[in-house]
């Protein structure tokens, strides 16, 4: 598992909000913060409660199956 870069709490909050949004892609997060999709997932796992993380991952996975380009 890769280690997510260290960010100040304000940026972590922004990244989490962006990742939770259905309208922001992982590419957008990477362009703005330089953090890869794999590292976003690690950050989300550390930041969110277990159930919240699992729900988020399921939603991202389900949406990506239905759309060609999601996250």
C-alpha positions as a printed Julia matrix, in Angstrom:
71×3 Matrix{Float64}:
   0.0    0.0     0.0
   1.38   3.38   -0.92
   1.76   6.18    1.58
  -0.28   9.29    0.94
   1.66  12.56    0.97
   1.32  14.67    4.11
  -1.13  17.54    3.82
  -2.3   20.15    6.31
  -5.76  19.44    7.81
  -7.42  22.08    5.61
  -6.17  20.42    2.44
  -7.14  16.96    3.7
 -10.65  18.28    4.27
 -10.73  19.74    0.74
  -9.48  16.49   -0.8
 -12.05  14.43    1.12
 -14.86  16.77    0.04
 -13.72  16.57   -3.57
 -13.46  12.78   -3.44
 -16.93  12.48   -1.9
 -18.39  14.66   -4.65
 -19.9   12.87   -7.63
 -18.84  15.75   -9.87
 -15.06  15.75   -9.23
 -12.82  13.16  -10.86
  -9.63  11.65   -9.47
  -7.81  13.37  -12.35
  -9.03  16.75  -11.1
  -7.86  15.97   -7.58
  -4.46  14.9    -8.92
  -4.14  18.06  -11.02
  -4.96  20.29   -8.06
  -3.12  18.49   -5.23
  -0.69  16.13   -6.97
  -2.14  13.08   -5.22
  -2.79   9.88   -7.2
  -6.04   7.9    -7.11
  -4.41   5.17   -5.02
  -3.25   7.75   -2.48
  -6.7    9.39   -2.37
  -8.14   6.0    -1.44
  -5.53   5.58    1.31
  -6.3    9.08    2.62
 -10.03   8.39    2.54
  -9.56   5.12    4.4
  -7.59   6.9     7.14
  -9.98   9.86    7.34
 -13.45   8.33    7.1
 -15.13   5.87    9.42
 -14.96   2.3     8.13
 -18.63   2.17    7.09
 -18.42   5.56    5.39
 -15.33   4.51    3.47
 -16.96   1.26    2.33
 -20.1    3.1     1.22
 -17.99   5.62   -0.71
 -15.96   2.89   -2.43
 -19.13   1.01   -3.38
 -20.66   4.2    -4.83
 -17.52   5.0    -6.84
 -17.32   1.4    -8.09
 -21.04   1.29   -9.01
 -20.93   4.63  -10.82
 -17.79   3.69  -12.72
 -19.51   0.52  -13.93
 -22.43   2.58  -15.28
 -20.42   5.43  -16.82
 -17.4    5.31  -19.08
 -15.68   8.11  -17.25
 -16.39   8.49  -13.57
 -13.75   9.31  -11.02
